[in-house]
Amino acid sequence: MTDHRLSNVVDLFTGEPIETSASRRFIRLSPELDGLEMLYSNSSSGSDLYSLKILCWGLKANGEVVGLVPWLNSIVACPEIKDPLDGRFEGYYDPGIEEIFYAPPIHKIVELETAAEYFEYESSKAEEVLQEIPDTIGTHAVFMDDQREKLTLAEVVSWRLYASGEIHGMLIDHDIVETTPVLPGDLCLYPAQESSGFRYFFQHHIANKIKSEDPEALAAIAALVTSP
């Protein structure tokens, strides 16, 4: 039974009712290391499905576990992708056995719940880093200059989970690198989403097409990043 008194209690970080905040706020991440993917469709795909590699699995404050992918300008829970134009979640996919499934793998649920219990920690500072995981799928951040004439790509090194539940892609500030290789947690990393000119995240296959100046990819990206 839901305790409706909770609707009068607000989350310290978001200012939302506890129940609403708990359905959105992530408290623990687990990298996806077995190549599982998300399937999605859009209004122009017909019966075809497209796939994206899953970055990680996330545990929300309400106990829900979901797959996460870099999507447009943020990292998004797969089931929350519901826009017919940009994309609509159709399930998870294991390319090794060609199986489609709709619930997170039980081993990831157990891993996340066990880790959250072991590392149980309450922070009162929204900006405190709870966890940082490496990017394992070749994510790139795309930037555009103020004149909207030049595209710049930067590799995402890691993903940082804050006590507020926000997840930021971390990039290298090459002017302050002291040691290499740059690893998650390095002081030279900064968040893409808070950077001037940041537009979108793309996985490596799209980034490689941009780097090789593929005409179709460049035209599509230019139209996307210059749109209001």
C-alpha positions, 0 to 999 in steps of 0.5 A, a space after each residue: 500500500 502506498 503511503 500518501 503522506 510521502 507526497 508531502 515529503 520532498 527530495 533534498 536534491 530535486 525538490 520533487 515529492 520523494 515518490 516522483 524523485 525515486 522513480 528518476 534518481 539513479 543511485 548505482 551503475 553497472 557497466 554492460 560488458 557483454 555487448 547487450 544492445 537496445 532495440 528501437 524504431 522510429 516513424 520512418 523505420 517501418 517494420 525495421 528495428 535499429 540497435 544501440 549498444 547499452 552503456 550500463 545498467 542503472 539502479 533507481 532509488 525506487 529499486 527499478 533497474 533499467 538499461 542506459 544509453 547515450 541518447 541525443 544530449 543526455 544519458 537516458 533509461 531505455 524504456 523512457 525513449 518513447 518519441 515516435 520521431 526520434 525513437 521508440 524503445 522496442 526491447 533489449 537484445 542479445 546479439 550473441 544468441 539473437 534473443 529479444 528480452 524486455 526485463 533487465 538480466 537477473 545477474 545485473 539486478 543482483 549485482 546492482 542491488 548487492 553493490 548498493 547495499 554494500 556501499 550504502 551511503 547517504 550524501 547531502 551534497 548534490 555535486 558529490 561523486 558517488 561513482 564513475 565508470 569507464 565508457 566502453 562503447 566509444 561514445 563521442 560528444 559533438 560540439 559546435 562553435 558559436 557561428 555554427 560552422 565547425 563541428 568538433 568531436 571529443 571522446 567520452 572517457 567515463 560517466 560520473 554519477 552524482 549524489 543528485 542522481 545526474 549522470 555526466 559524460 566526462 571529457 579530457 581537458 588536454 591543457 591540464 593533463 599531467 599523466 597518461 593514460 587518462 583514467 576515470 576520476 582524473 582531475 583533468 576530466 570535465 562534464 560534457 553536458 555543462 560545456 559551451 557548444 555541446 550538442 549531442 552524444 554519438 556512438 563510435 560508428 557514427 563518430 567514425 563516419 563524421 571523422 572520415 567526412 562521410 557526406 551523408 553522415 555530415 549532412 545528417 549531423 549538420 542538420 541535427 546540430 544546427 536545428 533550434 
